[in-house]
Amino acid sequence: MRTFTIHTLIYPVFVFFLTACDSFLTLSPDDALPAGSAIVDASTAQAAMYGAYSALQSYYKSDYVTLGVMPADNVSYNGTLSQYLQLDQNAIPTDNVVTVDAYKALYKAINSANSILASIDDIEDPLLTTELRNEITGTAYFVRALAYFDLARGWGGVQIQLQPTLDLSVISGIKRSTLTATYDQVLDDLKKAEGYLADDAATRNKVQQSTVYALRARLHLYREEWEEAEEYATKVITNSKYSLVKPYSTFFTSPFLSEESVFELTYDTNNRNTYWNLWYPSSYGGQYTLKPSDTIIEKLNDPAAGGTRKALIEGSGNSVYGVLYNTISSGTDPSYVIRIAELYLIRAEARVKKTSPDLSGALADLNAVRTRAEVPLLQSNSRSEIILAIEEERSIEFAFEPHRWFDLVRTGRVGEVLGVTNRNFWLFPFPQSDVLSDPDLNQNPGY
């Protein structure tokens, strides 16, 4: 594991300006803090927490989202950059720029969280109130949980590092954990985060208790723990602050932070999200590297499948492009980490797959999402038909969000749907430079 900064911990200091209803967040970079005194009082502890949010922003504004869509069937390669062609063809070398950068950014987020957790209990500062200390601690546990979850579903079991990396001795001797053990760590961190965090009636772009519940629901879904997935999805769905917004495009048009969002990451003109550039044609100043596939275009244009989700695409003929990320002039598109629509579809899948299936409940959740999209309700008494319908609904609902590839991997359907029958290539490769420099990091098979 050689992806951390060894001599200095850098914490970009961000100032959070919250409106009276705490509905949005503006960030402006300030300075760096040396490792020896990085987290010593309330001010530097808050700066470290904002640095952890920044670390999430770093990997969610491009690379990780691309990994969730490009290897699957909703997005096609349309540019000149080989790293995207490799993802599109499911022929990913160990030095692929997108996978390498995402992997490193994930561990930077983990290191940010580790640094907070290693220091927060030792701070004696009257300005560090119990409420603030709990918020910082709970946020750190959540950030670490999310980063390890995202590593696990992309790379499998990984090296679990729970201490901040200040020198090489800290990371020596850490073997790769199994996928089960990695997910165990995620669950442990989420349980701890839950105990520190409260819920805020308006906030959608910072970690809170309902954010933890939502990620737990997703984790249990991936672990095929259907009862728990249903339980935690229900905790979020029954929270009155969240709802499916209409029309569908409401959640991805300014000013963002709609009731759809359970957790999104905010950007501003000083801290831009430039992901739109890969989606838009050159006439708008974009590279047009990522293009909606013919398959998803057909589905989105079908009133019986896409409905109002047709708003995700614009253009015609061979020049159709995705507009989920669309703030061309300002670069203020959020990163959509968790939406309430996902919780409905998590609960639908859990209900239909649990030992005693609840088909009517599953259909109710599935049809809630379909109703919002203004497509016909599904009526079925077939468990297998409902399962496939939920898979299809997730594909369309989250067409350009990082779900489709990971959904096909977790359900074992990559071979059937995409024709990639070699399971070795259902996981991403670890950066070859890390494998060569760290004897404790063994490469995924097939690479």
KAJO-V361686 format. One record per backbone hydrogen bond with DSSP energy under -0.5 kcal/mol. NH is the residue of the N-H (numbers start at 1). CO is the residue of the C=O. If there is no record, write none. Layout:
BEGIN
nh=NH co=CO
nh=NH co=CO
END
This chain:
BEGIN
nh=10 co=8
nh=11 co=9
nh=12 co=10
nh=13 co=31
nh=14 co=12
nh=15 co=28
nh=16 co=14
nh=17 co=15
nh=17 co=26
nh=18 co=16
nh=19 co=24
nh=22 co=19
nh=26 co=17
nh=30 co=13
nh=37 co=34
nh=38 co=35
nh=40 co=38
nh=45 co=41
nh=46 co=42
nh=47 co=43
nh=48 co=44
nh=49 co=45
nh=50 co=46
nh=51 co=47
nh=52 co=48
nh=53 co=49
nh=54 co=50
nh=55 co=51
nh=56 co=52
nh=57 co=53
nh=58 co=54
nh=59 co=55
nh=60 co=56
nh=61 co=57
nh=64 co=59
nh=66 co=62
nh=67 co=63
nh=68 co=64
nh=69 co=65
nh=69 co=66
nh=70 co=66
nh=72 co=69
nh=75 co=69
nh=76 co=291
nh=78 co=289
nh=82 co=80
nh=84 co=81
nh=85 co=81
nh=86 co=82
nh=87 co=83
nh=88 co=84
nh=89 co=85
nh=90 co=87
nh=91 co=86
nh=93 co=91
nh=96 co=93
nh=100 co=96
nh=101 co=97
nh=102 co=98
nh=103 co=99
nh=104 co=100
nh=105 co=101
nh=106 co=102
nh=107 co=103
nh=108 co=104
nh=109 co=105
nh=110 co=106
nh=111 co=107
nh=112 co=108
nh=113 co=109
nh=114 co=110
nh=115 co=111
nh=116 co=112
nh=117 co=113
nh=118 co=114
nh=119 co=115
nh=119 co=116
nh=120 co=116
nh=122 co=119
nh=123 co=120
nh=125 co=123
nh=128 co=125
nh=129 co=127
nh=133 co=129
nh=134 co=130
nh=135 co=131
nh=136 co=132
nh=137 co=133
nh=138 co=134
nh=139 co=135
nh=140 co=136
nh=141 co=137
nh=142 co=138
nh=143 co=139
nh=144 co=140
nh=145 co=141
nh=146 co=142
nh=147 co=143
nh=148 co=144
nh=149 co=145
nh=150 co=146
nh=151 co=147
nh=152 co=148
nh=153 co=149
nh=154 co=150
nh=154 co=151
nh=155 co=151
nh=156 co=151
nh=156 co=152
nh=160 co=175
nh=161 co=159
nh=162 co=160
nh=166 co=164
nh=170 co=167
nh=171 co=168
nh=172 co=168
nh=172 co=169
nh=174 co=171
nh=175 co=173
nh=176 co=440
nh=177 co=158
nh=182 co=178
nh=183 co=179
nh=184 co=180
nh=185 co=181
nh=186 co=182
nh=187 co=183
nh=188 co=184
nh=189 co=185
nh=190 co=186
nh=191 co=187
nh=192 co=188
nh=193 co=189
nh=194 co=190
nh=195 co=191
nh=196 co=192
nh=196 co=193
nh=197 co=193
nh=209 co=198
nh=211 co=208
nh=212 co=208
nh=213 co=209
nh=214 co=210
nh=215 co=211
nh=216 co=212
nh=217 co=213
nh=218 co=214
nh=219 co=215
nh=220 co=216
nh=221 co=217
nh=222 co=218
nh=223 co=219
nh=224 co=221
nh=225 co=220
nh=226 co=224
nh=229 co=225
nh=230 co=226
nh=231 co=227
nh=232 co=228
nh=233 co=229
nh=234 co=230
nh=235 co=231
nh=236 co=232
nh=237 co=233
nh=238 co=234
nh=239 co=236
nh=240 co=238
nh=242 co=239
nh=243 co=259
nh=245 co=243
nh=250 co=247
nh=251 co=248
nh=252 co=249
nh=253 co=250
nh=256 co=253
nh=261 co=258
nh=262 co=338
nh=263 co=338
nh=264 co=204
nh=265 co=335
nh=268 co=271
nh=271 co=268
nh=273 co=331
nh=274 co=272
nh=277 co=274
nh=278 co=275
nh=279 co=275
nh=279 co=276
nh=280 co=276
nh=284 co=281
nh=285 co=282
nh=286 co=281
nh=287 co=277
nh=288 co=277
nh=288 co=280
nh=289 co=278
nh=290 co=278
nh=291 co=76
nh=291 co=289
nh=293 co=74
nh=297 co=293
nh=298 co=294
nh=299 co=295
nh=300 co=296
nh=301 co=297
nh=302 co=298
nh=302 co=299
nh=303 co=301
nh=305 co=302
nh=306 co=299
nh=306 co=302
nh=307 co=302
nh=308 co=373
nh=309 co=306
nh=310 co=307
nh=311 co=308
nh=312 co=309
nh=313 co=310
nh=314 co=321
nh=319 co=316
nh=321 co=314
nh=323 co=312
nh=326 co=324
nh=328 co=326
nh=331 co=327
nh=335 co=265
nh=336 co=334
nh=337 co=263
nh=337 co=335
nh=338 co=263
nh=340 co=260
nh=342 co=339
nh=343 co=339
nh=344 co=340
nh=345 co=341
nh=346 co=342
nh=347 co=343
nh=348 co=344
nh=349 co=345
nh=350 co=346
nh=351 co=347
nh=352 co=348
nh=353 co=349
nh=354 co=350
nh=357 co=355
nh=358 co=351
nh=359 co=357
nh=362 co=358
nh=363 co=359
nh=364 co=360
nh=365 co=361
nh=366 co=362
nh=367 co=363
nh=368 co=364
nh=369 co=365
nh=370 co=366
nh=371 co=367
nh=372 co=368
nh=373 co=369
nh=374 co=371
nh=375 co=370
nh=383 co=381
nh=386 co=382
nh=387 co=383
nh=388 co=384
nh=389 co=385
nh=390 co=386
nh=391 co=387
nh=392 co=388
nh=393 co=389
nh=394 co=390
nh=395 co=391
nh=396 co=392
nh=397 co=393
nh=398 co=394
nh=399 co=396
nh=401 co=398
nh=403 co=401
nh=404 co=401
nh=405 co=68
nh=407 co=403
nh=408 co=404
nh=409 co=405
nh=410 co=406
nh=411 co=407
nh=412 co=409
nh=413 co=408
nh=414 co=408
nh=417 co=413
nh=418 co=414
nh=419 co=414
nh=419 co=415
nh=420 co=414
nh=421 co=419
nh=423 co=421
nh=425 co=422
nh=426 co=423
nh=427 co=424
nh=428 co=154
nh=432 co=94
nh=434 co=431
nh=435 co=431
nh=436 co=432
nh=437 co=433
nh=438 co=434
nh=439 co=437
nh=441 co=438
nh=442 co=440
nh=447 co=444
END
